Amino acid sequence: MVSTFPNPSSVDLSRIRLSIRSLQPQLVEWRRRLHQQPELGFQEKLTAEFVSQKLQEWGIEHQTGIAHTGIVATIKGKGEVSETIQNPKVLAIRADMDALPIQELNEVPYKSQHSGVMHACGHDGHTAIALGTAYYLQQHRQDFSGVVKIIFQPAEESPGGAKPMIEAGVLKNPDVDAIIGLHLWNNLPLGTVGVRAGALMAAVECFNCTILGKGGHGALPHQTVDSVVVAAQVVNALQTIVARNVNPIDSAVVTVGELHAGTKRNVIADTARMSATVRYFNPSLKGFFNQRVEQIIAGICQSYGANYDLEYWSLYPPVINDIKIAELVRSVAEEVVETPVGIVPECQTMAAEDMSFFLEEVPGCYFFLGSANPAKDLAYPHHHPRFDFDETALAMGVEIFVRCVEKYFVSCHLSFVICPL
């Protein structure tokens, strides 16, 4: 359990409008159904069918089959100024749908029915919140003047569904002007929102390296090139990249998570294989780590008479929030959340998210919605086989999204009236 904040002993829900509070039982029902049928990235067929069925039932225009299983719903506002706007602003809301290859250990009525697959990161809740937002906005189109696109995205966990959805044109026709998204977050207690401008989540890069030595007898090391010794030197030296090559003001991480070598205690291994992850916030560091990693590996291998095979790739860029949209979300959160902790601006994490690809294309904000409740044993960390969250956060998420929609279009209209250029 990782939440270090006070237990959410009392969360004031009075700021959530009655029409959204009345949706809470449905939100819970949708979330639990999705939780029972988790699916891995680009395999979310049952999830997509359920989402499409609901959107069709509510008369919401939507496209399916985008980047395999993605869906985009479009809701056009009918506010009183809608008729006077020739090119209405478009706000997108993004929710991810995929699960993880984890065997669930929770003993709950809505436990995963798919062996070895589990919603262990809250994406079932994200989808339920997006569905609730879509339903509410469709029923209250007269309350906003603009267009809302709700993007149900596959494969956030890996290999990433955001980029293929963008390539398929989800931000076009009509063109999206801004985008928001949330992540239920068990590192924060229920009744809090983590939002900040600038870097929120890290870029993630990966590499696999095989040290190619020369095997032999453990008693005759002079006849060998010990790949284990070389790999050990490489692992230690890689830590100096952050310690001595990265500006101390910038946060970064190099973690070697796997190291495999050898078959017997008295046999010097001819190969050693390692896998690692690299994380950083500063976009200017893109391209730096892959060069420095190879320089270190090459130098150490040369000094020991070994060779190497390196595979390095970039997965996701950092999540960088736009200042104005982050302020919009923060102002809305302050209206909805009333707890002793409330808004948490210093909520950065070295975890990664492919929401970053959307934020590279249009200004937006990704934020954390606190969902942990230790008093109910709902504070296990993300990707844990006992992960679960306080479902009270579902209605809070819908309220925040709806208020963001309403406030965004009001501010856009006022800006147009004041300064039409």
N, C-alpha and C positions, 0 to 999 in steps of 0.2 A: 504494500500500500504506500502511495507516494504523496498524497495530498497532505500538506503541512499547515493548511489553513483551519480555522475553527469549524466545528461541525455546523451545518446549516440548520440550526435548531428551529428557526422560524423564517420562512420565506414568504414575503407579502405578495400574494397573487392578485391583489385588488387592482393593480395597474394593468393587468391583462384584461382586455375588453370581454364582456360576458359572452359574446358570440364566438370568441376563440376559446375561452374557458370551456364552453359547452362542447367544443370539438375534442377535448382531451380524451374521452373514452375511445373515440374513433382513432385518434393518433396512436394511442397505446395498442389498440387492436391491429392497426396496420403495421406498426413496428414489430409486434410480436409475430405476426404472420411472416413478415420478411425475415425475422430472426430464425424462424424454424426452417426456412428454405434458403440458406446462404449459398452463394455461388462465387466462384473465383473469377478473376479478371477476364473479360470478353466472353464469359460463359453465363452471363446474367439473364438467361432466357426467361425463367419463371418470374424473376423480379421485373423485367421489362414488360412482360405480359400483364402482370398485376398493375403496374403503373399505367400502361396504355389503356387497360380496361377502365380504371378509375377516371382517367382524363376523358375518355370517350363517354362514359356515363354522365360526366358533368358538362359535356358539350364543349370541351376545350380543344381547340385546334392543336394538333401535334404531329410531328414526324417521328417515325421509328426506324430502327435499323441503321442508325448513324454510328460509324466506327463499330460495326457489328451489332452491339446491343444498346447503344445510346439512344436517348429520346430528347427532343426539344419541344416544349410546349410554348405556345404564344398566346398571350392574353392582352387584348386591346382595351384600354381604359375608355370610359365614356363620360368623363367628367365634363363640367359645364364649359370648359375652354377647349375641349378636344376638337370641336368643329372648326375652331379658328387657327389651329396649328397645322401647317402644311406638312412639316417633317417632324413628327413627334419624337421626343427623346425615347431611347430604348435602354432599359435597365435589365441586366441579366442576373439570375440567381442560379448558383451551381450547387448540385448535390451529387456525391459519389454513391455508387450502389454495390460495389464488390465486397467480398469477404476474404478471409485468410485461411491458409491451410493449417488450421489448428483444431485439435480435438477438444470440444467443449467439456469442461468439468463441472459446470453449474448444474444443479438439480432443480430445475424450474419447469413449470408446465410448458413453457415456450422454448425449451431446449432445442438446439439444432437437430434436425432429422437427417442431415447429410453427414455421414461419417467422415471425420478428418477435415471438415470445413466448418468455420464458425465466424459469425460477425463479432470479432474481438476488437473492433476499433470504433464502433458507433455508426457505421455507414447505414445500417438499418434505420437508425434514428434520423440521420440526415435525409434519407429518402422520405420517411414519414413526415418530417417537418416540411420538406418541399411540396409534398402532396397536400398537406394541410394549407400551406400558403397558396397553392394553385386553386384549391377549392374556395378559400375565402375570397381571393381576388376576383375569381369568376363570378361569385355572388355579389360582389360589391364594386363592379366596374365603374359605377357612377362616382366613386370616391377618388378616382385618380385619372389624370389626363396624360397618357403616354402608353408605351408598350412594354410589357414584361415578358422576357424570355426565361423559361425555367429549364435549365440544362441538367438532365439526369445522366451522369457520366459513368461509364464502365472503367474498370481496371486502374483505379488510382494506386492501389498497392504495388502493382507491377504488372506489365511493363509500362503502364501509363496510357490512359485513355484521353487525356486532355488534348494532347498534340494532334492525334488523328481526328478528333472532333473538330478542332480548329481548322485543320486542313480540309475537312469535309464541308466547311462553310457555316458553322453554327453561329459565328459572330457576324454574319452577313445576312442581308435580305430579310428584314431590315438590319442595318448596321447597329451593333451594340455600342452604346456610349460609355457605359460603366458596368461593373460587375461586382457582386458581393457573394460571399459564401461563409459558412460557419463550420466549425468542428466541435462536436461535443467533446469535452475535455475533462478527464478524470484527474488531471493535475490541479484543477481548480474545483472548489466546492460549489454545489448548487446555489444559485443566487448571485453568481459573479459572472462577469464578462471580461475576457482578456482582449484588449484591442490597442493597437499602437500603429503609428505611421512608420514607414520605412521597413526595414527587414524584420520579419516575424519568424520565418522558418528558413532553414539552411538549404543551400545547394547541396546536392549529393552526387559524388563521383565514385567510381568503383575500379578496382583493378585485381587481376589474378596474375601471380608471378610463379614461375617454376624455376628454381635454382638447379642448374645442370652441373653436377660435380662428377666425381669418379669414385665408385664404391669399392669396398674392399673389407678386409678383416679388421676388427676392432683393435687387435693387438699390433697392427702394422699400419698406423695412420700415415706414415711417410710415403706409402705407396698410393695414397688416395687424395682426392679433393673432397673434403667432408662437407656435404651440402647442408647438414644440420648446423654446423658452426657458421657457415656463410649466411644461412637464413637467420640465425640468431643475431649476427652482426647487422644484417639488413633491418630487422625489426627494431633494434635499438636505435639505429641511425635515422630511421624514418621519423622518430619522435623529435628529432632536432629540427625538422622542417617548421613545425609550429613554434617550437621554443626559440629558434634562432634565425628563421628566414621570414616569418610573418610578423608584421607590425604588432606589438603587444596590444595596441588599441583594438585590433581586429580579432575576433574569435574564430578559431578553426580547430578541427579535430582530424587526426589520422589514426584509425583503429584497424589493426590487423586482427580480424576475428577468427581466422582459421589458419592453422599451420599443421601440415601433415607430412611426415617423413619416417622412413625406416620400417623394418619388419621384425628385427630381432636385436637384442641388447649388444651382441658382439659383432654386428654387421654395420659398417659405415655406409649410410645411405647415399646412393648416387644422385638422388633427386629429393627436393623438398618443395612442397607446394604451399603457397599462402594466398589468402583472399583478404581484401581490405576495403574499407569505406573511408571516404574523405568528405568532410563537411565544412562549409564556410558561409558567411553572410555577405561579404563584400563582393559584388559582381566583378570588380576589377581583378579579382584573383582567378577568374576563369582562364584556363590555359597554363596557369603557373604550376599547379601541383603535379600535373602529368609530366612536365619537363623535369621538375625537381626530383620526383620519385624515381624516374629513370636514371637521372644523373647519379643518385645515391646507389641504386642497385648495380648500375654498370661499374661504378668506381670500386665498390666492394668486391664484386665478382672478379674484376681484373686483378685486384690485389691478392686474391686467393687462388687465382688460376681457374676460376669457374666461368661458366656461361649462364645465360638466363633467357627465359621466354616470357615477355611481358604483354599483357592485354589490359588496356586502360580505356575506360569509356565514361562519358558524362550521362547521368540519368535525368535529374531535374535541376533547373536553376533555382536560386533563392526566391522565396515569397517576399515580394516588396510591395507594401501597401502605399497607395496614393494618399497624400496628406489630406486632401479635401474629402475624399470618400471615407477615410478613416475617422475624420472628425464627424462626418454624418453619422456613422455607426456609433461612435462614442456618445454623441448627443442623444441618440435614440436609446442606447443602453441605459443611460442615466435616467431616462423617463420610465423605463420598464423595471429596472433592477433596484431593489431597496434592501440591502443587507449591510452589516457592519463592514464587510470587505468591499462589495460593490464592483467598481471598475478597476481592473488590474492592468496598468500600462506596461509594466516590465514583465512581459510574458513570453519572451523569446525562447525558442527551443531549437536544438540542433536536429530535430526530426525534420523530414522533408515532405513536400506535397506538390503534386503536379498542377495544383491551382496556379502555380507560378507561371505556367505557360499562358494562361488566360491573362494574368496581370502584366505579362510582357506585351500583350496586344492592346489592351484597353486599361484605363485607370480603374482601380477597384480596391476592395478591402476584404481580406480574409481574417476572421476573428474566432476566438475560442469562447464557447458557452459552457460555463462550469456545470458539471454533471455528477460529481462525486458526492456521496453521502455516507461517510463512515458509520454513522449510527444505524444504517440499514445494511451494512456490509457491502456497500456499493462504491468501493474506492480502489479496486484492483487496477493496476496500470493497463494501458492499451497494449494489445497483443498478448495479454495473459489469458490462459485457458479459463480463468474465472472472471474475466472482464464482464461487467454489466454496469448500468448507470441508472440514476434516478430519473424516471420517466416524466417527472414534473417538468423537466427541462424542455420537453417537446412543445408544450403550449407556449412557453417562454420564447422558444426559437421562432415559432410562427408569428408571435406578436412583434418581435424585433424585425423580422423580415417585412411584415406588412407595414410597420411604421417607417421603415427605410424607404419602401416604395412610395408611400404617401408623401413623405418629407422630401424625397429626391425630386419628384415631379413638381411639387410646389416651388421648390427652390429654383428649378430650371425655368419654370414659367415666370417667376419674379425676375430672374436674371434677364430673360428675353424682353420683358416689359420695360425694365430699367435701361437696358443696354442692348438693343436689337442687333447691333453689329457683333 
